[in-house]
Amino acid sequence: MSIRSRFAALAASIAFVPALVGAQSAPAGPAPLKVGDAAPDFTVATATAAGLSAKPFKLSEHRGETVILAFFPKARTRGCTVQMESYRDRYAELFKSGQKVTLVGVSVDPDSALTSWAKDAKFPFQFAADVDRKVGVAYAANTGEGFHKRLLYVIDPQGKIAYVAAPFNQMSADAYTDLGSAITKAGHGAH
């Protein structure tokens, strides 16, 4: 085989590789919402350490507050426990003890599992039981594999996305520092 023939064969095989790679790779999911986007409204059942909330959580009813949606894969798993315990331990500092700041942990777990976990771990915030995955789909958190990505949104008091952590790195101290700054900044925009 001549050098020219070898080069032509190599060029043809290289041209085929992107098509082959593209055919084998999984399609990318929707991109997370961006800062400045209007936060999609939703209504979902929530649970706390006290049990199932009497009234579902409706995002639009929380205008005037800073809302943090913390999507996570599964209750009681190692990484999720680190994340939620960090929120609990920093609740006064990061989330202003819930004064005009609402934290909602969102997973596909049923409300009974979230209630039990919140009670056992003494979590002072609420969890959304997104069992039908509608909230996860609206916020590009749904993996399509039965759980949510670890994704976090700060929504300002006007209902706009003020901060996105995609993914939220629950093991990094900087992630919590950045979150605290974003919450403070979003809240100051309300004045």
C-alpha positions as a Markdown table, in Angstrom:
| # | Residue | x | y | z |
|---|---|---|---|---|
| 1 | Met | 0.0 | 0.0 | 0.0 |
| 2 | Ser | 1.4 | 3.4 | -1.0 |
| 3 | Ile | 1.8 | 6.3 | 1.4 |
| 4 | Arg | -1.0 | 8.1 | -0.4 |
| 5 | Ser | -3.3 | 5.1 | 0.0 |
| 6 | Arg | -2.5 | 4.8 | 3.7 |
| 7 | Phe | -3.1 | 8.5 | 4.3 |
| 8 | Ala | -6.5 | 8.3 | 2.5 |
| 9 | Ala | -7.5 | 5.3 | 4.6 |
| 10 | Leu | -6.4 | 7.1 | 7.8 |
| 11 | Ala | -8.2 | 10.2 | 6.8 |
| 12 | Ala | -11.4 | 8.2 | 6.1 |
| 13 | Ser | -11.2 | 6.5 | 9.5 |
| 14 | Ile | -10.6 | 9.8 | 11.3 |
| 15 | Ala | -13.6 | 11.3 | 9.6 |
| 16 | Phe | -15.7 | 8.3 | 10.8 |
| 17 | Val | -14.7 | 8.6 | 14.5 |
| 18 | Pro | -16.9 | 11.7 | 15.3 |
| 19 | Ala | -20.0 | 10.0 | 13.9 |
| 20 | Leu | -19.2 | 6.9 | 15.9 |
| 21 | Val | -18.5 | 8.7 | 19.1 |
| 22 | Gly | -21.7 | 10.9 | 18.7 |
| 23 | Ala | -23.8 | 7.7 | 18.1 |
| 24 | Gln | -22.5 | 6.1 | 21.3 |
| 25 | Ser | -22.6 | 9.1 | 23.7 |
| 26 | Ala | -25.8 | 9.7 | 25.7 |
| 27 | Pro | -27.8 | 12.8 | 24.7 |
| 28 | Ala | -27.0 | 15.8 | 27.0 |
| 29 | Gly | -29.9 | 16.9 | 29.3 |
| 30 | Pro | -31.3 | 20.4 | 29.3 |
| 31 | Ala | -28.9 | 23.0 | 30.6 |
| 32 | Pro | -29.6 | 24.5 | 34.0 |
| 33 | Leu | -31.5 | 27.8 | 34.1 |
| 34 | Lys | -29.3 | 30.9 | 33.9 |
| 35 | Val | -28.9 | 33.9 | 36.3 |
| 36 | Gly | -31.6 | 36.4 | 35.3 |
| 37 | Asp | -34.1 | 33.8 | 34.1 |
| 38 | Ala | -37.6 | 33.8 | 35.6 |
| 39 | Ala | -37.9 | 30.9 | 38.0 |
| 40 | Pro | -40.6 | 28.5 | 36.8 |
| 41 | Asp | -43.5 | 28.3 | 39.2 |
| 42 | Phe | -44.5 | 25.0 | 40.7 |
| 43 | Thr | -46.5 | 23.5 | 43.5 |
| 44 | Val | -45.3 | 20.5 | 45.4 |
| 45 | Ala | -45.9 | 18.6 | 48.7 |
| 46 | Thr | -43.3 | 19.4 | 51.4 |
| 47 | Ala | -42.3 | 17.6 | 54.5 |
| 48 | Thr | -40.5 | 18.8 | 57.7 |
| 49 | Ala | -39.4 | 17.1 | 60.9 |
| 50 | Ala | -43.0 | 17.7 | 62.1 |
| 51 | Gly | -44.5 | 15.8 | 59.2 |
| 52 | Leu | -46.2 | 16.5 | 55.9 |
| 53 | Ser | -47.0 | 20.2 | 55.5 |
| 54 | Ala | -50.7 | 21.0 | 55.6 |
| 55 | Lys | -50.3 | 23.2 | 52.6 |
| 56 | Pro | -48.3 | 22.4 | 49.5 |
| 57 | Phe | -45.3 | 24.7 | 48.7 |
| 58 | Lys | -46.1 | 27.1 | 45.8 |
| 59 | Leu | -43.0 | 29.1 | 44.7 |
| 60 | Ser | -45.0 | 32.2 | 43.6 |
| 61 | Glu | -46.4 | 32.5 | 47.1 |
| 62 | His | -42.9 | 33.2 | 48.4 |
| 63 | Arg | -42.3 | 36.4 | 46.4 |
| 64 | Gly | -40.5 | 38.9 | 48.7 |
| 65 | Glu | -38.3 | 36.1 | 50.1 |
| 66 | Thr | -35.1 | 34.6 | 48.8 |
| 67 | Val | -35.7 | 30.9 | 48.0 |
| 68 | Ile | -33.0 | 28.3 | 47.7 |
| 69 | Leu | -33.9 | 25.1 | 45.8 |
| 70 | Ala | -31.3 | 22.5 | 46.6 |
| 71 | Phe | -31.8 | 19.5 | 44.4 |
| 72 | Phe | -30.1 | 16.3 | 45.6 |
| 73 | Pro | -30.1 | 12.6 | 44.6 |
| 74 | Lys | -31.4 | 10.6 | 47.6 |
| 75 | Ala | -32.2 | 11.0 | 51.2 |
| 76 | Arg | -29.9 | 9.4 | 53.7 |
| 77 | Thr | -27.1 | 8.8 | 51.2 |
| 78 | Arg | -23.5 | 9.8 | 52.2 |
| 79 | Gly | -23.1 | 12.9 | 50.0 |
| 80 | Cys | -26.7 | 14.1 | 50.6 |
| 81 | Thr | -26.3 | 13.7 | 54.3 |
| 82 | Val | -23.1 | 15.8 | 54.3 |
| 83 | Gln | -24.9 | 18.5 | 52.3 |
| 84 | Met | -28.1 | 18.6 | 54.4 |
| 85 | Glu | -26.2 | 18.5 | 57.7 |
| 86 | Ser | -24.0 | 21.3 | 56.5 |
| 87 | Tyr | -27.2 | 23.3 | 55.8 |
| 88 | Arg | -28.5 | 22.5 | 59.2 |
| 89 | Asp | -25.3 | 23.4 | 61.0 |
| 90 | Arg | -25.0 | 26.7 | 59.1 |
| 91 | Tyr | -28.8 | 27.5 | 59.1 |
| 92 | Ala | -28.5 | 30.6 | 61.2 |
| 93 | Glu | -25.5 | 32.0 | 59.3 |
| 94 | Leu | -26.4 | 30.9 | 55.7 |
| 95 | Phe | -30.2 | 31.0 | 55.7 |
| 96 | Lys | -30.8 | 33.7 | 58.3 |
| 97 | Ser | -32.7 | 31.2 | 60.4 |
| 98 | Gly | -35.4 | 31.3 | 57.8 |
| 99 | Gln | -36.1 | 35.0 | 58.1 |
| 100 | Lys | -37.1 | 36.0 | 54.5 |
| 101 | Val | -35.0 | 33.1 | 53.3 |
| 102 | Thr | -36.6 | 29.7 | 52.5 |
| 103 | Leu | -34.5 | 26.6 | 51.9 |
| 104 | Val | -36.2 | 23.7 | 50.2 |
| 105 | Gly | -34.3 | 20.4 | 49.6 |
| 106 | Val | -35.8 | 18.7 | 46.6 |
| 107 | Ser | -35.5 | 15.0 | 45.8 |
| 108 | Val | -37.7 | 12.3 | 44.3 |
| 109 | Asp | -38.0 | 10.6 | 47.7 |
| 110 | Pro | -41.6 | 10.2 | 49.1 |
| 111 | Asp | -42.7 | 12.6 | 51.8 |
| 112 | Ser | -42.6 | 9.8 | 54.4 |
| 113 | Ala | -38.9 | 9.2 | 53.8 |
| 114 | Leu | -38.1 | 12.9 | 53.9 |
| 115 | Thr | -40.1 | 13.4 | 57.1 |
| 116 | Ser | -38.4 | 10.6 | 58.8 |
| 117 | Trp | -34.9 | 11.9 | 57.7 |
| 118 | Ala | -35.8 | 15.5 | 58.8 |
| 119 | Lys | -37.0 | 14.3 | 62.2 |
| 120 | Asp | -34.0 | 12.0 | 62.8 |
| 121 | Ala | -31.4 | 14.6 | 61.8 |
| 122 | Lys | -33.3 | 17.6 | 63.2 |
| 123 | Phe | -33.3 | 19.5 | 59.9 |
| 124 | Pro | -34.9 | 23.0 | 60.4 |
| 125 | Phe | -36.0 | 23.4 | 56.8 |
| 126 | Gln | -38.4 | 21.7 | 54.4 |
| 127 | Phe | -38.1 | 19.1 | 51.8 |
| 128 | Ala | -40.0 | 18.8 | 48.6 |
| 129 | Ala | -41.2 | 15.4 | 47.6 |
| 130 | Asp | -40.8 | 15.6 | 43.8 |
| 131 | Val | -42.0 | 12.1 | 43.2 |
| 132 | Asp | -43.4 | 12.9 | 39.8 |
| 133 | Arg | -40.1 | 14.7 | 38.9 |
| 134 | Lys | -42.0 | 17.7 | 37.5 |
| 135 | Val | -40.0 | 20.3 | 39.5 |
| 136 | Gly | -36.7 | 18.5 | 38.5 |
| 137 | Val | -37.7 | 18.6 | 34.9 |
| 138 | Ala | -38.6 | 22.4 | 35.1 |
| 139 | Tyr | -35.2 | 23.1 | 36.7 |
| 140 | Ala | -33.1 | 20.8 | 34.6 |
| 141 | Ala | -32.2 | 18.7 | 37.7 |
| 142 | Asn | -33.8 | 15.4 | 36.6 |
| 143 | Thr | -31.3 | 12.8 | 35.4 |
| 144 | Gly | -33.7 | 10.5 | 33.7 |
| 145 | Glu | -32.3 | 7.7 | 35.9 |
| 146 | Gly | -34.7 | 8.0 | 38.9 |
| 147 | Phe | -33.1 | 10.8 | 40.9 |
| 148 | His | -32.0 | 14.4 | 40.7 |
| 149 | Lys | -28.6 | 15.9 | 40.0 |
| 150 | Arg | -27.0 | 17.8 | 42.9 |
| 151 | Leu | -28.0 | 21.3 | 41.6 |
| 152 | Leu | -28.7 | 24.5 | 43.5 |
| 153 | Tyr | -30.6 | 27.6 | 42.6 |
| 154 | Val | -31.0 | 30.9 | 44.6 |
| 155 | Ile | -34.1 | 32.7 | 43.6 |
| 156 | Asp | -34.4 | 36.4 | 44.4 |
| 157 | Pro | -37.4 | 38.0 | 46.0 |
| 158 | Gln | -38.7 | 39.1 | 42.6 |
| 159 | Gly | -38.7 | 35.5 | 41.4 |
| 160 | Lys | -35.6 | 35.6 | 39.2 |
| 161 | Ile | -32.7 | 33.1 | 39.3 |
| 162 | Ala | -29.9 | 35.0 | 41.2 |
| 163 | Tyr | -27.3 | 32.1 | 41.5 |
| 164 | Val | -26.8 | 28.7 | 40.1 |
| 165 | Ala | -24.4 | 26.0 | 41.4 |
| 166 | Ala | -24.4 | 23.2 | 38.8 |
| 167 | Pro | -23.3 | 21.0 | 40.4 |
| 168 | Phe | -23.3 | 22.0 | 44.0 |
| 169 | Asn | -20.1 | 20.7 | 45.5 |
| 170 | Gln | -21.2 | 19.6 | 49.0 |
| 171 | Met | -17.7 | 18.7 | 50.1 |
| 172 | Ser | -16.2 | 22.1 | 49.4 |
| 173 | Ala | -16.2 | 24.8 | 52.1 |
| 174 | Asp | -16.0 | 27.4 | 49.2 |
| 175 | Ala | -19.4 | 26.1 | 48.0 |
| 176 | Tyr | -21.1 | 27.2 | 51.2 |
| 177 | Thr | -19.2 | 30.5 | 51.3 |
| 178 | Asp | -20.3 | 31.2 | 47.7 |
| 179 | Leu | -23.9 | 30.2 | 48.6 |
| 180 | Gly | -23.9 | 32.6 | 51.6 |
| 181 | Ser | -22.7 | 35.4 | 49.4 |
| 182 | Ala | -25.3 | 34.7 | 46.8 |
| 183 | Ile | -28.1 | 34.6 | 49.4 |
| 184 | Thr | -27.0 | 38.0 | 50.9 |
| 185 | Lys | -26.7 | 39.6 | 47.4 |
| 186 | Ala | -30.1 | 38.3 | 46.3 |
| 187 | Gly | -31.7 | 39.6 | 49.5 |
| 188 | His | -30.1 | 43.0 | 49.1 |
| 189 | Gly | -31.6 | 43.3 | 45.7 |
| 190 | Ala | -35.0 | 43.3 | 47.3 |
| 191 | His | -34.5 | 46.7 | 49.0 |
